[in-house]
């Protein structure tokens, strides 16, 4: 989910900080960003809200 990394960096949030906000491990966020795994569907609204983007934007880089 390339959008997670892009929006996280755009907002100046570290992987560790995002993980802390969402209640997951930093390695989990790293796996999301490298497409090693995907967040559970119920987490997507919280991720999008934290990163200030839409859920759809999490899947793709911003235009």
RAZIUR-V305612 format. One record per residue. N is the residue number from 0. BURIAL is b if it has 24 or more other ideal C-beta (glycine too) atoms within 12 Angstrom, else e. Layout:
n | burial
N | BURIAL
N | BURIAL
This chain:
n | burial
0 | b
1 | e
2 | b
3 | b
4 | b
5 | e
6 | b
7 | b
8 | e
9 | e
10 | e
11 | e
12 | b
13 | e
14 | b
15 | e
16 | e
17 | b
18 | b
19 | e
20 | e
21 | b
22 | e
23 | b
24 | e
25 | e
26 | e
27 | b
28 | b
29 | e
30 | e
31 | b
32 | b
33 | e
34 | e
35 | e
36 | e
37 | e
38 | b
39 | e
40 | e
41 | e
42 | b
43 | b
44 | e
45 | e
46 | b
47 | b
48 | e
49 | b
50 | b
51 | e
52 | b
53 | e
54 | e
55 | e
56 | b
57 | b
58 | e
59 | e
60 | e
61 | e
62 | e
